[in-house]
Amino acid sequence: MKASKQHHRYIAAGGLALLVALAAIIGSVDGTTSFRVCFGALLFMICVGQLKLAVDLYKHRNNLLLQLFQPDSLSLFVAAGAIATIASFLFAVSEYDATCALRQPIILTSITFMGNLLIGRAWRIGSIISSTTTFASSSDDIDAVGMARLKVMNVLSTLSQVGRYVRSCGREKIGTNNSGIRRAITFADSIFVAVVLLIPQLVLQIINLSVPGVRMGSVEILEDEGHYICESRAGPYVLIVGIVLAAIPFVISLLINIKSKGVPDKFRELDDIVASMASSFWMLLATLPTVGMIGQTQPNARAYLMAASVLSFVLPLSYNIAQTRLQNVTMSTGLARGKANNKQGASIQTKSSTRTSSDLSSSRDGQVQDDPQILQAAEETAVMGKMFGTMGSTSKAVAMNRDILTLFKVEGDDYSWEAGFTLSEVHSLGPKSLKVVVKTLIGSSKLWHSIFQSNPDNEEAKRRDIKCCMDALDIFNIAPAKKQLSDRSVIFPAYSFMNCIAKTMTYVPPNNMSQEEFEKTLAENFVKETHYQQYHQCRALAFQADVMKRFGKYEDALSVIDEMKSIYDPQLHSRVLVKEYVTDQCSDLVAASTFWLHHFGRNEEALRLCDQVINTMLPEIEATELVTKSTILGPICRTLANQRQTSAAEKALELFKTHVSDPATLAGKKAHPSMSMCVPIMVILKCCSSGGEPYADLNTDVVYMLNRNDPAWFETAYLTYADAAWSTRCAEACLCLAKMTGCNSQDSSALVKEGLKCLKESAKTLEKDDGTIVNHMAHSYYSQILSELENLSSPV
């Protein structure tokens, strides 16, 4: 990458050197008319080249690889440079007042607009994908330069909001919708910011044109020879102010292109702007002193040197920022793909005629080499895909991943989500290529999963979600290049995500395997792959215990959890696991096992384990992770409440209230939807801790339980994680309220009826059509609550 950038800079420097050489040639042309023809032709050719670049950028604006570089703004950027280029011809025409008056406003306004577009683009991409939630926020670890950047970005965001307020005729208020990493900042917003920042220069140049005492005019200095210069009665002060106003946007663009968290280096143009300014500086170091030395006696040479000074600034910017973006995006992937096709095409011809055993031995021995060009193209595309994913453009992120996988196809066809890779294609993967393919497939599986969750009727998304994850596991398992990998952690997220799929979705296991056999094998492979990698090993054992639990092998699951506890250290591993796998399944399973132990009569063990989880694991969970805390405290609170001791129930109530219920209430609508589960759980705990006596908000809870309207997914989701149907928990809450001393007979009767209604839903959840019980522990709980409710409903 560095070599490529260096190459681009050499080209830019060579172009500028050629410009100086042409200056010498054209400057030696005798006659004003001949000079102007040659000079104008040169500027016209350069301008046409710039305009062609602007048109190409606009034509490729829908290219996904280019979209995040904002090709519309880049097209305007290059077009503004083209205007400055052609306006440089006015330096050669000094005998007219109009040309003298116009050249400064046109050139300085165009250059200022270029700088403003750089600001607008950097602000827009930073606002969309930066991890900073609001630019007004501050942090102790941000230095002075970083703080200045945040303040500038905040000002630009405010300007954008003013623009929206004006365009909406006051309907959209200033100060709203200005936070978050997925703000919808449009092309119009960035252009509005650029135009507003242009106002000071526009005002200055309007004054320059309209005030006679300030306006540049033509003055003849050598009457006999007909030499003219452009002068202003106000001296050079207006020009100096204009140059300063043109320079300020570039200084600001440098500031906001400084490295910031969340914005990849690929989208920062600091190096490109600095390189362009450096090229301009060295050129100006040659041209401006020469202009001063020749004075007014050589108008042709002076005009050309002044034009060269302008072009020394405009052309490097156009090349480094616009041309290289277009070139890299449209050609790098194509070149890599072409190379791959050529290479594979030759191998296919060879294989079609003769394929000896030695042809396969090199790949099976794990000696396949990676193609650096393909890997580079894949890396660039992956950055784009990640940014689209961050912005919430899931379909575009999926398209980027498909482009990455296409790079590794042998046959030259585009990658198909249904067909995947052939065995020969898997064997042709080098070690780095294998990691890229596996990582991309896992990422694609998660993207398809998001699409499916947003629309559960999308069967294609569901099918591709499952297939991508299975393909990642299969490819890694059979690829010869796997032997060359010392670190195999790239595949671990696939095991973890496949466990999530198995728990929450219906799927068909491969090779006619049963689900139990497939998931058991999957867990064993995960444990096998993670040997000697401690926290990954913990996660793998948790996965294995979860699979055993899912198929009713609770005793086996408890044995695996014991093995996991021997190496699991919450202080060392919990936060690392959350960072790597999103959740700490180890603490989840240890907490879940407290109720298993209680259920199987090992109550003392269960209580000791409850204390261990509360004292060592709960403190490691971030205060904002309410879903995780709820998952951990759910089985512990059930275990404590089932002790039939007021003190144990009070402890459970205080734990759940402090760590889950109160924070969820404070979060309000920002809390996860599952937090509405808190109310029935709190009802059970309050009833158990009150000893059957009325408590403060008893009537409120009764009304809630009789009128609750839970989403359908609560039922199966709760069963997956808590070994109970959600409807059974609600039935228990109704049972507890109905047994309270302060509950009147009418409410009690209604609660019993509601509880029995809930248990009908539980029966559908826990029993298949053929009578098979889905979860024996959950069914035992259901039977217990059903018996108590039926006894309560029977006439005395």
Order of alpha helices (4+ residues) and beta strands (2+ residues): alpha-alpha-alpha-alpha-alpha-alpha-alpha-beta-beta-alpha-alpha-alpha-alpha-alpha-alpha-alpha-alpha-alpha-alpha-alpha-alpha-alpha-alpha-alpha-alpha-alpha-alpha-alpha-alpha-alpha-alpha-alpha-alpha-alpha-alpha
